[in-house]
Amino acid sequence: MALWTCQGRNKKLVSSLIASYFWSGDAIRSRSVSDVVLSSTVDIPAPSARLVADWEREISLRLDLGAGEVEELSLARSRAHARWPDYKHCVQAVSDWTRTLGLQDVLAASDVALMTCRGAKYHHDGAQYGGAAFCNLFLSEDRGLDVHFPATGQRIPLVRGTAVIFDTGQPHAVIDRQSSGFNVADFPIDRDCTQVFLSWELPIENAYVGETLHIAFDIDPATALGLGEEQVWLNGARITLCADTGRWCEAAIVNRARVS
């Protein structure tokens, strides 16, 4: 996979293998980062007006969600007192889709959270969820937004029922459909652009998940042995991501820029 990386002020195109170092039990294990992004649109009921109003109150009063931010909503609250009787239909629709991909019953055994965002800056989640792939189901109507994977060039329109599976180490963002990247100005306070979605953590070490995403394990056991936290490396150096462009940068360069 060809990747843009930032090296100081110069940009360089490199073709190399990104390594994710993740917790496996009590030890750090290494693996490749998959460039496989799977998507579909599944048939799910629209959330009720009562449920949407409850989400909007929580977003406004508790989260104070800003442009580019991703936060967790209370799934327990949404399911309490019969607020969301169609939750089970949403889960079933995604479960049926994942089975067609060969993932068997992985979804049923995976942790799930209810999330929301007003767009999302370019980021990856490999430093917190390196042991997982994400399976996201978007519940909101079309707000003119896409989820963008800059390393692969894929843009997936977000509509009610959009389902996406991807490696947590894969850079991604939620951007305006007419924009080439993330721009705070695309998300003014008076624009209705909030997306709510369910997100499952599929265990990357599950045989079905690893095979579906073409993950290679233990690609750098020597480095993994010396690490004490999850992180992502490229060409033997730890890397981070530019939130504006979605390009990989050496962590040391980013740290120097912050100091200066």
Secondary structure as UniProt FT lines:
FT   STRAND          2..7
FT   TURN            8..9
FT   STRAND          10..15
FT   STRAND          18..24
FT   TURN            25..26
FT   STRAND          27..32
FT   STRAND          38..41
FT   HELIX           49..58
FT   HELIX           59..63
FT   TURN            67..68
FT   STRAND          70..73
FT   HELIX           75..79
FT   HELIX           80..82
FT   TURN            85..86
FT   HELIX           87..100
FT   TURN            101..102
FT   TURN            104..106
FT   HELIX           107..109
FT   STRAND          111..117
FT   STRAND          120..123
FT   TURN            126..128
FT   TURN            130..131
FT   STRAND          132..138
FT   STRAND          145..149
FT   TURN            150..153
FT   STRAND          154..157
FT   TURN            160..161
FT   STRAND          162..167
FT   TURN            168..169
FT   STRAND          172..176
FT   TURN            177..178
FT   HELIX           184..186
FT   TURN            189..190
FT   STRAND          195..203
FT   TURN            204..205
FT   HELIX           207..212
FT   TURN            213..214
FT   HELIX           221..225
FT   STRAND          231..234
FT   TURN            235..236
FT   STRAND          237..241
FT   TURN            243..245
FT   STRAND          248..250
FT   HELIX           251..259
//
